[in-house]
Amino acid sequence: MTRQALEKYQVLAYLAAIASGLALGTALPGRVGVLEAVLWPLLGALLYVTFTQVPLTQLRAAWRDTRFLTAAVVGNFLLLPLVAWGLASLFAAEPAVRLGMLLVLLVPCTDWFITFSHLGGGRAQYAIAFSPISLLLQLALLPFYLWLFLDQSLLVAVVQRELLMAFAGLILLPLLLAFATQKWTQRHRARERHIERLAWLPVPLLALVVFSIAATQVNVVVGSLPLLGGLLLAFACFLLVAALLARLLAQVAQLPPAQGRVLAFSLGTRNSFVVLPLALSLPASYELAVVAIVFQSLVELIGMAIFLWWVPQRLFRSNA
């Protein structure tokens, strides 16, 4: 099988991985603990191999592209917070569920959306360039959003600490390693094959990541089945609105298809496993917030598998 064929059928691989993970987590819940331990290293490895496929010398040009960055900021931090508040008001009668929905929907993803952007035909250097900007805005605006939408003060410092740790471990470290790898290969032409071999890894590594998440999180939501119908509708609506907003913002900003794809994956993905520790630190009466966050991650896994086909093939088709 060629690498192009592997990427062509990647959606089927991810759906199979999700189904297998859900089946394993349901049948053998006591055997999936090791997957929780390897999840973060797998994410780090996934980001590393993705970064090696991106011309990192073009990051400066991406930071100068104010049209894309403005569209990403407006979409993630002005429009989608209003969408999150509306969905939480419609579908979350329980305060704990509303808290969980808002926590996860208000915080854009800063890590694996880069890999989705790369595999979905977007220019991943724009995703990498937006990631630190997104992090800084999350740290500054999340306390304000929680005060505005919930009228209460929470342990926001926990979220800020988790965001910084995730950014350092999943963005900065893999980015520095990838930069060193690219410099190493540039000095020796024969070593360029190393980069080519790494290009085979994003799809199988992402399949392992989604398999691990599905297997380790399925039992968190099984005990709350009555809630899942409303949450499924809410999170599916969020993904649809995020995609349509990306299309609208890309048209207004006159973005090329490759940048529009990055925008779609940025708006559609959330930092569920960064805000999860905050939910776990809340009192027992807020345990349903954990269910909402974990279920969102499972819905997002399936949604991103669909996005990988829909975004480049339908939403942002190339003119070429």
N, C-alpha and C positions, 0 to 999 in steps of 0.2 A: 504494500500500500504506500502511495506517495503522501507527502505531507499535505499537499493540496486536497487530496481525497479525505485525509483525516480531518481537516478543518471543514470540508464540505459537509461531512456527516457528524459534526461535533454535537449538534443539537440532540440527535438520537443517543449519543454517548452520555450526555448529561441527564437526559430523561431516564435512561436505563440505570444510571448511577443513583439518581434520586429514588427510583422505585426499589432498587436493591437495598439502599440504606434504610428506607422506611420499613421494608420487610425484615431486615436483620434486627433493627432496633425494637420492632414489635415482638419478634419471635425470641430473641436472646438479649433482653435488656441488660443482663448482668455481664455480658461479654463485650460491651462497646466502650467501656471506660478507657481503654487504651487509645481509642480514636479521639477522645477529648484531649488526651495528653499530646497527641501529635498534630492536632488541628493547627495551632499557631505556627509550628515549624513548617507545616505544609503550605500555609498561606505565605510565609516568608520566602520559601523556595519558589512558589508560584510567581510572586512579585519580582524576584530576582531574574528568573528566566524571561519574564515579560520585558523587564527593563533592558536586558541584553539585546532584544530585538528592536529597540527604539533608538534612533539617532539622538543621543543625549546632548550632542552639541547644538541641536536646534531648540533647546529649551528657552534660550534667551529670546529667540524670535517668537516663541509661543507666548511668553510673558508680555511681549510688546503688542500682541493682538488684542486690543481692548474690546473689539466687537464680540469675540467669543467669551472673554472673561466677564464682560458686562452681562451678556445673556445668561451665563451660568450663575452669576451672583443673583440676578433678578429672579431667575426661575427657582433657585434653591432657597433663597432667604427672604423673598418677598411674596411670591405667588404660591409656592407649595405650602408654606406655613398656614396660609388662609385655607387651602384645600384640606390640610390635616385637621385644622380646627373644625371645619364644616363636617368632615367625615366622623370625627370623634363625637360631635354633638348629635349626629344622626344615628350612629350605630353603637354608641357606648353609654348605656344608662348607668352602669356601675361606675363609681368614681375611680376604682382601681383599674378597670379596663380602659377608661378614658385616659388615665395617666400613662398606662403602658403604650397606648396608641400614639399619644402625643410625643412621648419620649423617643420612640423609634422613628416616627415619621418626620420629626423636626430636624433630625441630624443626618445630613447626607453622608454617603460612604466616601472614605478617603483612601481606600486600598484596592479591593478586588474589582471595583468598577474600571480600574485601569486595564486589567486583563480583559474584561468584557469588551471594553472599547477597542482594544487591540484585535481581539478575535472577531469582533463585529465589523471590522473594516474601517474603524475610525483612526484618526491620527493620535496615537497614544501620548505623544509628547505634550499635547494640549491637556490631556487628563492629568499627566504628571505635574504640569505647570499649575493647574488649578487646585491640586490637592493641598498644598500649604495654605493657600488663600482660604479654602473651605474650612480648614482646621481652625484658623484664627477667628473666622467669623462665627464658627460654632461655639468656641470658647466664650466669645463676647456676647452672643445673642441668645444662647439657650436659657440663661437665667431670666432674661427679659421675656422670652416666649412663655416660660413656665409661669411667671408672675402674671402675665397678661391673660393667658388662657385658663389658668387654674386658680388664680388669685391666692396662691400660697407659695411659701419659700421652701425649697427642697434641698437635699444634700448635693448641690450642684458641683461642689468641689470634687466629689467622687467622679462625676462625669468628666470634669476637666482633667483629672489625673489619668483616667483611663484613656482619654483621647490622646494625651501627650505620650503615654507609654506605647499605645498602638502606632502612633505616627513614627516614633523613634524606631520601634522594632520592625514594623511592616513597611515603612516607606524609606526612612533615611538609611538604615543599614543595608537593605537590598540595593538601594540606589547607588550607594558608595561602592558596593561590591561589583555591581554591573558596570559602573564607570571605570573601575580598575580593570575589569575583564576586557572592556572595549579598548582601553589604552594598551593592554598587554598584547592583544591580537593585532593592533595596528602596527606595532613595532616589528612583528614577525608575520609575514604574509602566510606562511604555512599554518599558522595558528588560527586563521580565519575559519577553518573547518570546525573549530570548537564552537563558535557562534552558530554555525549552521546546524550542528548537532543539538544545541540547546533549543533551537527553533521547533524541534519535535515535542518538547516537553509541556508547553502551556496547556494543551488540550487534555492529556492524561492527568496532569497535576490538578487542573480545575475539576476534572471528574472525581478524583480522590477527595478533594475538598468538599464538593457538594454531597458525595456519598457519606463522608464523616459527619457533616452537619445534619443530614437527614436521619442517620442512624442514632446519633446521640440526643437529638431533640424531640423525636416523635413521641416519646412517652410523657413528656412534659405537658403536651396538649391533649393526650387521649382522655385524661380525667375531666376535661372541660368541654365535652362535645356539644352541649347546648349552646355554648357561646360561639362555636366555630362558624356557623352559618352566617351570622352578621359580620364577623370579622373577615371571613373570606370575601364577602361582597365588598366590604370597605377597602380591603387591601387590593383587591382586583380593580376597583374603581380608581384607587390611587395610581396604580401602574398605568391604566389607560389615560387618565388625565395627565400624568407626567409625560407620556409619549406625545400626546397632542399638544401640550404646552411646548415641548421641545421643537415640534414642527412649526408652531406659531412663532416662537422666539427666533428660530433659525431663519424664517422668512423675513421677519422684521429686521434682523441684524444682517441679512443677506450673507449667511454663512454657507460655505460649500458643503456638499454632502458629507465629506469625511469629518468635518467639525460638527455638523448636525448630529451625527451618530454618537460622538463623544458626549454631546449635550444630552441626548436621550438616555444614555446609560448613567450619566451623572444624576439626572433628575429621578430616574427609576430606582436606583439603589440607595439603601439606607445603612447606617452604622449600627445594626442590631446587636452585634456581639460586643460593641464598645459600651452601649448603654445598659446591657444586661446586668453587669455587676452592680449598677445603681439600684435596679429593681430588686435584685437579690438582697441588698442591704436594707430594704424597707421593712417595716413591721409586717407580721404575719397577715394582717388584714389586707395587705396590698399584694398578695400572692398572685392574684389574677393579672396584675401588670406584667409579671413574668410570662404568663401564658400568652398574652397579647404580643409581646416582643418576640418570643420564640416562634409563634405561629406566623408572624409577619416574615420571619426569615425563611420559613418553609415555602410560603406563597411566593416570595421573591425568587427563590431558587427556580421554581417552575416558570415564573414570569421572565426571568433572564434567559432561560433556555429558549423561550418563544421569541424574546427580543432579538436574540442572535440571528434568527431567521427573518423576523418581521422588519427590524430596523434597516438593515442594508438592502433587503430585497423589495420592500414596499414603502417604508416610511421615508427613507433617504436613499433612493436609488441613484446610482452614479449616472451621469450623462454620457459617460464613455461606453 
